[in-house]
């Protein structure tokens, strides 16, 4: 299946319906609203399967001198689009964008410790595990989940 990846300048298309899995898209939109995502290290891309949102990827950069060489990656893939290559397409687009930014040296991300498909994808792209945050996520049902920090060094 082919996916169309485009800059998400039309934020209205990002969340066509309330979907718990992609609710961070709204948070991402709010965080990026005041940034120029067409230039510089920050990025927001969306993948569409036809007109349906398949997933999003973000790169968040902070302008503080001590961390301006690092960007944080976030990927959300709609449940109906998982295991179809959407995550890989979005990840490759984000890595290409980050690599083209001369000031960036490192991409970091957090992933649910039990999300083996995502961890495998990140490892295949050259990410390594840097640490674990115990009980980082607390779900409405009371369950807690660890987060694994991973990183890819670009230079």
N, C-alpha and C positions, 0 to 999 in steps of 0.2 A: 504494500500500500504506500502511496506517495503522500508526503506531508508538505504543506506549504508553511515555511517559517518566515515570519515577517516581523519587523519592529512593531511593537504594540502601541502605536500612536493613537489609535482609536480605542480608548479604554472601555468604551461601551461594549465592544465585542469581546472583551476578556471574560466577562462573567455573564453568559447568556441566561443562566438560571442559577438559583441558589444551590450550590453543591458543596457539601461539607469538605470534600477533599481539596477543592480549589479555592476555599475561602481565603487562603493566604494571598491569592491574587489581588484581592481588594486591599489588603495590608500593603502588598508590594506596590500597588498603584499609588496609594497615599504617600508611601515613602519616596517614590520616584517622581511624584507630581512636580516638585520644584526643581528637579534636575533636568539637564539637557541630555537625554539618553541617546541622542544621535551622535554625540562625540564624547571622547573621554572614556574612562574605564567602566563606568556604570552602564548597565544594559538591562533591557527588558524585552524579551522576544516571546512570541506566541506561535505555537504550531497548530494548524488547522487541518482537519480531515474534511475536505469540502468546506462547508460553512460551520462545522462543529469544532469547538475548541478541543484540541487533543492534549495540550499541555503548555506550560510556560517555563521559562528559565530567566533567572535574574542574576546579575552580578552587582554587588554593592561595594562601592569604594568609599573610604573615609579619607578626607583631605588632611588629617593630622600627619605631620611629618614622619613620626615614628612608625606609622602603619600604611603610608601611602603606596607602598610597594606590594600590598596585599589586597586581594578582592575576595569577597565571600559569595559563593555560588549557592543558588537555591533552585531546585527543580520540582515541579508538580506535574504529574501526568494523570489525566482523567482515568478512572478505573476501566472504562470501556476501551481505552487506547493502550493499556499496558501490554507488555510483551509483544509489541508490534514495531519496535524500533524508534518510537517517539523520543524516549529518554536519550538514546544515543545520538539522534539528530540534534536535539537541543544541546546536549553536552558538547558535541563537536563544534557547534556554532559558538557556544560560549568560550570554549578553549581557543578557538581561532581568533575571536575578538580580543581576548585577554592577551594572547601572544603578540598581537599587533600593537599593543600598548607598551611602549618602551620602558615606562616607569614601573610596570608590574613585573614581579618576580615570583609570585606565589598565589595560587588559588586555594582557598580553604572551603570546607563544607562540613555540615553535620548531617548524619544519617541515623535513622533508627537502628539500633544494634541488631535487631532481628530481621532487618530488611536485606536478606542475602542477595536477591537479584540486583538491588541498587549497589550494594557493596561490591559485587562482582563487576558490574558495569564500571564503577569508578576505578577499581583496580586495573581493569583492562585498558583504561585511558591513562594509566600512570600515576594514579593517586595512591598515597601510602597512609596508613593509620598513624595518627599522632597522639591520640589519647581517647579517654572515655569519660563521659559525665554520667554519673550514677543518678537514676531517677530524675533525669532532666525534664521529661515530659510527664504530665499528669492528665489523664483522660477523664471525661465526664463520668465514666463508670468506675472510677477510683483506681484503675490500673496505672502503674508507673512503668516508664520505659527509659532505658539508657540511650544516650546519644554517643556515637563515635565521631570524633573529629578526624577528618582526612585532609590531605594536602597534596597538591601537585606543584612542583617547582618548575618554573618556566625557563629560567636562565641559570 
